[in-house]
């Protein structure tokens, strides 16, 4: 079984700390809220730059896949990922 989720970057160009959402619209709204919260915390701070929003097509793991994941350094995301593409950017 395949399913699609969306995520936005927290750090421009990095997979560290990506935040996932069920829809593209929700991901766009959440990255806007994230940017606004950072601006309020530090109005004179450095611009965040372009933050990508990615579409992930994932497969539902079965028991064998979960066992492999638990016994390896691979992440659940890496093991379940079928396809990934950047579908939008937000810019300061």
N, C-alpha and C positions, 0 to 999 in steps of 0.2 A: 504494500500500500504506500503510495506517494502522497505527500502533502507539501504545501508551499507556505513559507513564513518570510517575513521581511525583517531586516535589522538595520540600525544606523550605527555609524561609527561614533565613538566617544572621543577618540583621538584621530585627527585627520590622517588617513592612509594606513591606519593600524587596525588589526583584528582584536587587539587587547580591549576588553571591556565592552564589546558590542552589545547593544540592547535589542532584543527581539520583540516583534509584534505580530499579530495575526493578519493585519492588512497593510497595504501600502499607505493608505490614508492615515491610519493610526500611527505608523512609523513616522510619517511626515509631521504629524501633530506633535509627537513626542520629541523629535529632534528640535522642533521649534521651541518647545517648553524647556528643553535642556539648555539651548542657547540663551534663552531669556533669563533663566535662573543664574547662569554664569555671569551674564551682563549685570544683573542686580547685585551679585556678590562682589564683583570687581568691575565697576563701570569703566575704569581706565586700563583694564587688562589688554593683553595681546589679543588680536582677532583669532578665532578658532580656525580660520581657513575653510576650505571646502570639506564638508563631511558627507561621505557617500552613504546612500541607502541601497542595500543589496537585497535581491530576491534569492532565496534558497529553496531549492526543491530537495526534499529529504525523503528517505524511506523509513518506514516504521521498523525499529529493530525487533528481531526475533530473539528467542532465548540464546541461541548459539552466538549471535552477534553481541549480545550483552556480556556473555562469558568472555568472548574475545576482547571486548573493551575493558572489562575488569582486570584482565591479565596482560594488558599492554599499556604503553604510554600514550596511545592514540586517544583523542577525545571523542566523545559521543558525536559531536558535530562532524568531525572528520570522517568517522565511520559511516554515518548515515547520509552524508551529502552525496547527492546525485549531480546537481548542477548549481552553479552560483553565477550571478551576473549583477553588475551595478546598474540600477534602474533610475537613479535620480541623485542629484547633489543639492546640498544647501550651502549657501555661502554668506559670510558676514557682509 
